[in-house]
């Protein structure tokens, strides 16, 4: 899962700090391995067979041992990722409560529906944090349009997503990158015909 990439980056860095090269794999690193390169791995493979083939070709290059994670991702210096990730639970509680006014249909939700809505909001924060960590708004917009399609397939009101994103943006108004990412998520929902139900 892309939301685990910050932890994966810490593991990559720890291995490299003692001179161990790292090969990473799977779709979480991007269909083309873009995040593997961003996070400083020596190599990437889409699956286990490709990883074995890569290792059979030649040894992985030895890593540098003299750099920090911020060298790889200088945008982390603004602390937005850290602050958003640490405040995830309070953000979800605040937005869940405010969403009842922004999306009145939610007032009729039963306990199970409320719990699922809270889970969806938590996933939004997780992917927002991952996008902030990687400096990639597209990661978030892909997730949010996928979420809209899943909700539509489950006959859940997709119309709740834009107000939820607006509420997150309100809470994070002092975070420029987070605000921009949320805005792009809202724009992606408005232009994705599969989520709005309008003809293509």
N, C-alpha and C positions, 0 to 999 in steps of 0.2 A: 504494500500500500504506500502511495506517495507520502501519506501522513507520517510514516515511519522513517523518512529519509533524514530528518535531523539526527535521530538516534544512529542511523546507519553511518552518517558522516562522522560522528564521534568514534564509532568502531573503526572506520577506515583510518582516521587520524591516529588512533591508538596503535593500530598495527604498524602503520608507517613510521611512527615515532621510534620503534625498535628495529626498523629496517626491513619489515616484512611487506612485500608487495601485495596488492589487493586486486582480485578480480571480483566484480559484482555482477549480478544477473537478475533478470526478470523485468516485467513490464513497468514496475514502479519507477525504474530509472529512465523511463521514456521509451517509446517504441524504437527509437534510434540510439538509445543509450546516452542521450544528451545530459542527463543529470549525473551519470557516472563520471563524465568528463568534468562537469562543474564541481563535483565533490572530490575530485582529485584521485579517483581510482586509476590504477594502472591499465585496467582493461574492463570490458563489459561483454556479456553474452546474453542473448535473449532467452536461452534455456540451458539445461544441464548438458545436453549433447553438444551444443555449440561451445560451452565452457570447456568441456573435455577436449574438443578439437583444438581450441585456442591454446590450451596448456600443452598439447602434444606438438604444436608447431615450434614453439621456442619458449625459453624461460621468460617470465615477466620482468620488465625493467625494475631495477632497484629504486625505491622511493627516496626522495629527499627526507631528511629528518630535522630540518631547521626552520620549518614554517608552522604557522598557527592557522586555525580554521578561518580567522578573519582575513588572512591573506587570500584564501580561496573566495570568500564571500564578503567583500568590504562593506556591502550594504547593511550587514548585520550590526554595524557600529551604531545605527540609529536606535537600537534596542526595541524596535517595534515587535519583532518576532517574540522576544522574551516576554514582553509585557502582555501581549495578546495571549500567548500560550498560558502564562501564569494566571490570567484573569478569566480563563475559559468558563469556569463554573459560574462565576458571578455574572458574566455576560449573558450566558444562557438563561439564568434565572430572571434577569432584568428584561430581556427581550421576550421571554415567554409570557411574562406578566403584561407587558405593554402590547403584545400582539393581540390580546383580547379586544382592545380598543381599535387597533389599526385594522383588524380583520374580525369583525363582529361574529361571523359564523362560528368562530372558535368557542364562543361562550356556550354553545350547545354540545361541545365535545364531552365524551365520557372520560373516565380515568385512563383507560387504555389509549384513547386517541391523544390525550394530553401527554402521556408518557412517550408515545411515538413522536409527537411534535418536538418534545424536549430532546429526544435522541437525534432527530433531524437537525435541530439547531446546533447541537454539540458537534455533529459532523461538519456543519458549515464552518464553525470556528476552527476545527481541526484542519480543514483544507485551506482556510484563510491563512492560518499560521504557517502551513507548509509552503504556500505561495509566497508569503513574506520571507521565509527562510531561503527559498530558492531564488527569490527575485523574479518570479514568473507569474504574471497575472493570468496567462492562458491556462495554467494548471487549475486555477479557481473557476474560470469561466467554463472550462470543459466539465468540471465536477458539477457545477450548478445547473447546467443545461441537461446533463445526464440525470441529476436528481429530479428535475422537472419531468422528464420522460418516465422515470420510475413511478413518481407520484401519479401521473396521468394513467399509467397502466394499472395502478391499484385503485383507481377511481377516487383519489384524494385530490382536494382542491389545490391546483397549481397556483391559483391566485394568491395564496398565502406567502409565496416566496418573495416577490418584490417588496411587500411591506416589511417582512422579516429582515431583508437585506438593508432596507432604509433605516430600520431601528438599530441594526448593528452599526451602520454608518454614523448614526446620531451619537451612539455611545463612544465611537472611536473617532470623533471629529478632529481630535488633536493629533491623529496619526495619519500623516499625508499618504504614505504608501498603502495602508489599509483602506483608507477612504477611496483612493483611486481604484484599488482592486475590487471593492464592493460596488462601486459605480459601474465598472466594466461588467460585473456580473449581472447587474440590473439591465444594462444595455443588451447583453447577450440574451437574456430572457425575452426582451421585447422584440428581438429580431429573429428568434428561433421559431419558425412556423410549427415545428413539431410540439412545442410547449405551449404556444398561444392558441393553437387550434385553428388558425387562419390559413387560408389557402396559400400554397407556395407560389 
